Amino acid sequence: MKITFTLNGTSRTVEAEPLARLLDLLREDLGLTGTKEGCGEGECGACTVLMDGMLVASCLVPAAQADGTDISTIEGLGETEGGKLLADAFAEAHAVQCGFCTPGMMMAARQLLQHNPDPTEQEIRHAISGNICRCTGYDMIIDGIQLAARRARERARERGDEIW
């Protein structure tokens, strides 16, 4: 079946199997391998993408459901000022170890910071609660998100605009 959607700001039309998952469409058909498959059951967050601005587990979304939507992946986030700021903050805070959870964590962080530029630790913990990390113990990820939020607020004050 033919599916047309916006992917990281670019209109795309692709052929997809009717029962294909969005995760497979992104990784196998479109070569966007930043989105990871962890559990395949929507429990780990490794496959998290934004669909029409909402966090979704792409392993649970039929590809056909993407028709007419706006999809953002870690690759698209990485091209933005906010994504680069998040990546730098994660690296500085040692929030990246094996890296498998990082794309989903960064997508969740971006979603949080877009709606709440000054989150508390509890708000951050809640925002990333759908993502499992087996390496960092979460504290470094929280530190990275707090660092990114602080830097984004500083830039916003300096320039008078938001980066998320």
C-alpha positions, 0 to 999 in steps of 0.5 A: 500500500502507498503511504504519504507522510512527513518525515523529519520535515520532508514529505515522503511517499512509500510503499509498505506492506499492510501489516508492517510496523512503523519501526520496520518502515523507518529502519528497513525501508527508509534506512533510519536506523537510529530508532532501535528495536528493543522489546518489540512490545512497546515497553522499553522506549528504544523505538520512540518517535514523535507522531503528530507531536505525540510520543509513540512506540513505533514497534506498536504502530502499523505503518499504514497508521502513519499515512497523513501524519508528521513523524519525527525521528532521532535523525530529524532531532539531531539536525535541530539546534535543540537536538544538538544541545541535547546530544552535547548535554547527554555526552557531557553528563555521561548519559550515554553508555551503550547508546541503545536507549539514547534515541528514545530518551532524547525524543522523550526529553525533547517532548518534555522540554518543548512543553516544559522548559524548566522541569523538576527532577520528578517531571523529568523522571515521569517524562522518561518513565517509558524508557528503559536504560540498563547502563546509566542508572538514570541519574546521568540521563536526568543530569543531561536533560537538566543541563540541556534545559538550563542551556536552552533557557540561557540561550532563550534569554540571550536571543529572545526565542525558544529552541524547542 
